[in-house]
Amino acid sequence: MNYQQALEYIHRAAQFGSKPGLERISALLERMGNPHKSLKYVHVAGTNGKGSVCAMVESILREAGYKTGLYISPYVEDYRDRIQINRQMIPRETLAAYITEVAEKIPSFAKEGGSAEPGDFPRKFEIETAIALRYFADQKCDVVVLEVGLGGRLDATNVIPAPEVAVIASISYDHTHILGETLEQIAFEKRGIIKPGCAVVETANLPPAEDEELSLAGSRFTYRGERYQIGLIGRHQIENALTALETVNALRFRGWAVTDGSVREGLRAAKWGGRLEIVRDSPLCVIDGAHNQGAVTVLCGAIDALLQGKRLITVMAMGADKRYGLCVPMLAGRSARFIATEARASPNPLPASVLAGAAPGCEIIPDAGEATARALKLAGPDDAVLACGSLHMINDAKRVMEAGKCPTI
């Protein structure tokens, strides 16, 4: 398969849906030579913030001279963003070769006995995870920073042996139909990545930072007597930075060589797209993948702290499985104009007309690109345009913002 054919194959695998459990990925990895058993890991679970924690930890370890693997989901701009070494995406031809190899092994999962029903095939995320682990092993990464896809206990990434550090970032309500209706049930699933012999870092148990300075250029803060700077925007990123700092401290305790200078520079240089990412300055254009109640609450706090005095035009899309009735009013109430749109790339997009029901009087423009163009048309040079609510939508919004398209709509 060439690259395009490989992508088509991997996306077709989504037809099987998702199914919790480690049996299929374990069997697939065994057919691939069990590459995951040769690697060292930092394994990160959580409802919100886990991607940012991964980005910061990876940046620090790379600054310290280690060859880093990074596995994240979902991607924002390029599918290959999900699998990176030293923050370089997996080459197209390499990814195509791995997908071709996996495709040749999948038929062996079919049920025996001539049944017309498909076998219990590996699901899309399981295939992607197996490919990433094989790539990291083949390239002899020193350490892999591995983001959980959903939950933790039965997530495909939990096929790995005990990590160096298991990290539990912020926990709130999301995917309750799978993980449970209470925070205790959700936390149980997230903490399922903790294995005997690993260090554990939990955001909820960390002391606060001091002397915080917040701006649209990033933040400064003091933690355990040391002063740090981060480029990621919002007070919540300070919390994520504390989690990253404690994760690196746990690694140091286990013998990993990371200097204070590497910590400071890695933290300062860490980048993470789609999370309060500024796309342009006039009007101020921001994209954010806040897609659940906890993340939207954090986003609203950042708006209140950093966008005071700016007239806000918001474009929002959400998944149908999210608590949009709680999330939408929080942002609509802070917006001078609110536009309901759709995340059509999402596996379960919420119709714009349904989202609009939670924001009476808003505009409805189902196409995200057109909705963003409309927001730019409405914005003056000193206003702010925010596209948010789904990582599956904000890349469409980003392209329009960068191009500055402002047609008459």
C-alpha positions in Angstrom: 0.0 0.0 0.0 1.1 3.6 -0.6 0.5 6.2 2.0 -3.0 7.2 0.9 -4.1 3.6 0.6 -2.7 3.0 4.1 -4.7 5.8 5.5 -7.8 4.6 3.9 -7.2 1.2 5.3 -6.7 2.5 8.9 -9.8 4.6 8.7 -11.9 1.7 7.4 -10.9 -0.1 10.5 -13.2 2.3 12.4 -16.2 0.4 11.1 -15.6 -2.2 13.8 -16.1 0.5 16.5 -14.2 0.3 19.8 -14.3 -2.4 22.4 -12.5 -2.3 25.7 -10.0 -5.0 26.4 -6.3 -6.0 25.9 -6.8 -9.4 24.3 -6.8 -8.2 20.6 -3.8 -5.8 20.9 -1.8 -8.4 22.9 -2.4 -11.0 20.1 -1.5 -8.5 17.4 1.7 -7.4 19.2 2.7 -11.1 19.7 2.4 -11.5 15.9 4.7 -8.5 15.5 7.3 -9.8 17.9 6.2 -8.1 21.1 8.1 -4.9 20.5 6.5 -3.1 23.4 8.4 -5.2 25.9 11.7 -3.7 25.0 10.8 -0.1 25.8 10.7 2.2 28.8 7.6 4.3 29.3 5.9 7.3 30.9 2.2 6.4 30.8 -0.2 9.3 31.1 -4.0 9.0 31.8 -6.6 11.6 32.8 -9.7 13.3 31.5 -8.1 16.7 30.7 -4.5 17.9 30.5 -2.8 14.5 29.7 -1.7 15.7 26.3 -0.2 18.8 27.6 1.6 16.8 30.4 2.9 14.5 27.7 4.2 17.4 25.6 6.0 18.9 28.6 7.6 15.7 29.8 8.7 14.8 26.3 10.2 18.2 25.8 12.2 18.0 29.0 13.5 14.5 28.3 14.5 15.5 24.7 16.3 18.5 26.1 18.1 16.2 28.4 19.4 14.3 25.4 17.1 11.3 25.3 15.6 9.9 22.1 11.9 10.2 22.8 8.9 8.5 21.4 5.6 10.4 21.7 2.2 8.8 21.1 -0.9 11.1 21.3 -4.5 11.1 20.3 -6.4 12.5 18.5 -4.3 14.5 16.0 -5.1 18.1 15.1 -3.5 18.8 11.8 -1.8 15.7 10.4 -2.6 12.1 11.1 1.1 11.4 11.6 1.2 13.8 14.6 0.0 10.8 16.6 3.4 9.0 16.3 6.5 11.1 16.7 10.2 10.6 17.6 12.0 13.7 18.9 8.9 15.6 17.9 9.3 14.5 14.2 6.3 12.8 12.7 6.7 9.2 11.4 7.6 9.3 7.7 4.7 8.6 5.3 6.5 5.7 3.7 7.3 4.2 7.1 3.8 4.4 8.3 2.5 2.9 5.1 4.9 0.0 5.5 3.8 -0.7 9.0 0.1 -0.5 8.1 0.7 -2.9 5.2 2.4 -5.3 7.6 -0.5 -5.2 10.1 -3.0 -5.6 7.3 -1.4 -8.9 6.3 -1.7 -10.2 9.9 -5.3 -9.2 10.5 -6.9 -12.0 8.6 -5.4 -14.5 11.1 -7.9 -13.1 13.6 -10.9 -14.4 11.6 -13.1 -17.0 13.3 -12.4 -20.6 12.2 -15.1 -23.0 11.0 -16.3 -21.1 7.9 -18.4 -18.5 9.8 -19.6 -15.6 7.7 -19.2 -13.3 10.7 -16.0 -11.4 11.0 -13.5 -12.4 13.7 -12.8 -10.3 16.7 -10.5 -8.1 14.7 -8.2 -5.5 16.3 -9.9 -2.2 16.4 -8.6 1.0 14.8 -6.9 2.4 18.0 -5.4 -0.9 18.7 -3.8 -1.1 15.3 -2.5 2.5 15.7 -1.1 1.7 19.1 0.6 -1.5 17.9 2.2 0.4 15.0 3.5 3.1 17.2 5.1 0.7 19.7 6.7 -1.2 16.8 8.1 2.0 15.3 9.5 3.2 18.7 11.1 -0.2 19.3 12.6 -0.4 15.8 14.0 3.1 16.2 15.4 2.2 19.7 13.8 5.1 21.6 15.2 5.6 25.0 11.8 6.4 26.5 8.2 6.6 25.2 5.7 9.1 26.5 2.4 7.3 26.0 -0.9 9.0 26.2 -3.9 6.9 27.1 -6.7 6.9 24.5 -9.8 6.3 26.7 -9.9 5.4 30.4 -6.8 3.4 31.2 -7.4 0.0 32.7 -8.7 -1.5 29.5 -7.2 1.0 27.0 -5.0 -0.5 24.3 -2.0 1.5 25.6 -2.2 -0.5 28.9 -0.7 -3.5 27.1 2.7 -2.2 28.1 4.7 -3.6 31.0 5.0 -1.5 34.2 6.1 2.0 33.1 8.8 4.1 34.8 6.1 6.5 35.9 2.3 6.2 35.8 0.7 9.7 35.6 -2.9 10.5 36.5 -3.7 14.0 35.3 -6.9 16.0 36.0 -10.1 13.8 36.3 -13.6 15.0 35.5 -16.7 13.7 33.8 -16.3 12.4 30.2 -17.2 9.1 28.4 -19.5 8.3 31.4 -21.3 5.7 29.3 -18.1 3.7 29.2 -16.1 4.7 32.3 -18.9 5.2 34.8 -21.2 7.9 36.1 -19.2 8.9 39.2 -15.8 10.4 39.6 -14.9 7.4 41.7 -15.7 5.0 38.9 -13.9 7.2 36.4 -10.8 7.5 38.6 -10.8 3.7 39.1 -10.5 3.2 35.3 -7.8 5.9 34.9 -5.7 4.5 37.8 -5.8 1.1 36.1 -2.5 2.0 34.4 -0.7 1.8 37.7 1.3 -1.4 37.9 3.6 -2.9 40.6 7.0 -1.4 40.5 6.2 1.9 38.8 6.3 5.4 40.3 3.0 7.3 40.5 2.3 11.0 40.0 -1.3 12.3 40.5 -2.2 15.9 39.7 -4.8 16.0 42.4 -2.2 15.3 45.1 0.3 18.1 44.2 0.9 21.3 46.2 0.0 24.5 44.4 2.4 26.9 42.6 3.2 30.3 43.9 3.7 33.8 42.5 1.8 33.0 39.3 2.0 35.4 36.4 -0.4 34.8 33.5 -0.4 36.3 30.0 -1.1 35.5 26.4 2.6 34.8 26.0 2.6 32.0 28.6 3.0 31.9 32.4 5.6 32.2 35.1 5.4 30.5 38.5 7.4 29.3 41.5 7.3 25.7 42.6 9.2 24.2 45.5 11.3 27.3 45.6 12.3 27.3 41.9 11.1 29.8 39.2 9.8 28.4 35.9 8.4 29.7 32.7 6.0 28.0 30.2 4.8 29.0 26.8 1.5 27.2 27.0 -1.3 29.5 27.9 -3.7 29.5 30.8 -3.6 28.8 34.5 -4.5 25.2 34.0 -1.2 24.7 32.1 0.6 25.6 35.3 -1.1 22.7 36.9 0.0 20.5 34.0 3.5 21.8 34.4 3.6 20.8 38.0 2.5 17.3 37.0 5.3 17.3 34.4 7.9 18.5 37.0 6.9 15.8 39.5 7.0 13.2 36.7 10.6 14.2 35.8 11.5 14.2 39.5 10.2 10.6 39.7 12.3 9.7 36.7 15.4 11.3 38.3 14.8 9.3 41.5 14.9 6.2 39.3 18.2 7.1 37.8 17.4 9.1 34.7 19.9 11.9 34.1 18.0 15.2 33.7 19.7 18.5 34.7 17.9 21.5 36.2 18.8 23.4 33.0 17.1 20.7 30.9 14.0 20.9 33.0 13.7 24.7 32.7 14.4 24.8 29.0 12.3 21.8 28.1 9.4 23.2 30.1 9.8 26.7 28.5 10.0 25.3 24.9 7.2 22.7 25.1 4.5 23.2 22.5 1.0 21.7 22.2 -1.3 22.6 19.4 -5.0 23.1 19.7 -5.0 24.1 23.4 -5.5 27.9 23.7 -3.3 28.2 20.6 -3.1 31.7 19.2 -3.4 31.6 15.4 -3.3 35.3 14.6 -3.1 38.6 16.4 -5.7 40.9 14.8 -8.3 40.0 15.4 -7.0 37.7 18.1 -7.8 34.2 16.9 -7.6 31.3 19.3 -8.4 27.6 18.9 -9.0 25.2 21.8 -10.1 21.6 21.9 -12.1 21.8 25.1 -14.7 19.1 24.6 -16.1 18.3 28.0 -17.4 20.0 31.1 -14.1 20.1 32.9 -12.2 21.4 30.0 -14.8 24.0 29.1 -14.7 25.2 32.7 -11.0 25.6 32.5 -11.3 27.4 29.1 -13.8 29.9 30.6 -11.4 30.6 33.4 -8.7 31.4 30.9 -11.1 33.7 29.0 -12.0 35.6 32.2 -8.3 36.0 33.1 -6.8 36.7 29.7 -9.4 38.2 27.4 -10.8 40.8 29.6 -12.0 43.8 27.7 -12.2 42.0 24.3 -15.4 41.4 22.5 -15.6 37.6 22.0 -17.1 35.8 19.0 -17.2 32.1 19.6 -17.6 29.2 17.1 -18.3 25.9 18.8 -18.9 22.3 17.8 -19.2 19.2 20.1 -19.6 15.5 20.0 -23.1 14.1 20.5 -21.9 12.1 23.5 -20.8 15.2 25.4 -22.7 17.2 28.0 -23.3 20.1 25.6 -26.3 21.3 27.6 -23.9 22.3 30.4 -20.9 23.3 28.3 -22.5 25.6 25.7 -24.2 28.1 28.0 -20.9 28.7 29.8 -19.3 29.9 26.6 -22.4 31.5 25.0 -22.8 33.6 28.1 -19.3 35.0 27.7 -19.7 35.7 24.0 -21.0 38.8 22.2 -21.8 36.5 19.2 -22.1 32.7 19.3 -22.1 30.5 16.2 -23.1 26.8 16.4 -21.3 24.5 14.0 -20.4 20.9 13.5 -17.3 18.7 13.9 -18.0 16.6 10.8 -14.7 14.7 11.1 -15.9 13.4 14.5 -17.1 9.8 14.7 -20.2 11.1 16.5 -20.8 14.8 15.6 -23.5 16.8 17.3 -25.8 18.5 14.8 -25.4 22.3 14.9 -29.1 22.7 15.3 -29.1 20.6 18.4 -26.1 22.5 19.9 -27.9 25.8 19.2 -30.7 24.7 21.4 -28.4 25.3 24.4 -27.6 28.9 23.1 -30.9 30.6 22.2 -30.6 33.3 19.6 -27.2 32.0 18.2 -26.4 31.6 14.5 -26.3 28.1 13.0 -23.7 27.4 10.3 -23.0 23.7 10.0 -19.8 24.0 8.0 -17.0 24.8 10.4 -14.9 26.7 7.8 -17.9 28.9 6.9 -18.7 29.4 10.5 -15.2 30.6 11.2 -15.2 32.9 8.2 -18.5 34.4 9.5 -16.9 35.0 12.9 -13.9 36.8 11.3 -16.4 38.9 9.3 -18.1 39.9 12.6 -14.8 40.7 14.4 -13.1 44.0 14.6 -9.3 44.3 14.9 -9.5 44.5 18.7 -11.9 41.6 19.2 -11.2 37.9 19.8 -12.5 34.9 17.8 -12.5 31.6 19.6 -13.1 28.2 17.8 -13.6 25.5 20.4 -15.4 22.4 21.5 -13.9 19.6 19.5 -10.4 18.7 18.3 -12.1 17.3 15.2 -13.2 20.8 14.2 -10.5 23.2 15.2 -8.2 22.4 12.4 -10.8 23.5 9.9 -11.2 26.7 11.8 -7.4 27.2 12.0 -7.0 27.0 8.3 -9.6 29.8 7.8 -8.0 31.9 10.5 -4.6 31.6 9.0 -5.8 32.5 5.6 -7.8 35.4 7.0 -10.8 34.7 4.8 -13.6 37.1 5.5 -16.3 36.7 2.8 -19.6 38.3 3.1 -21.8 35.7 4.8 
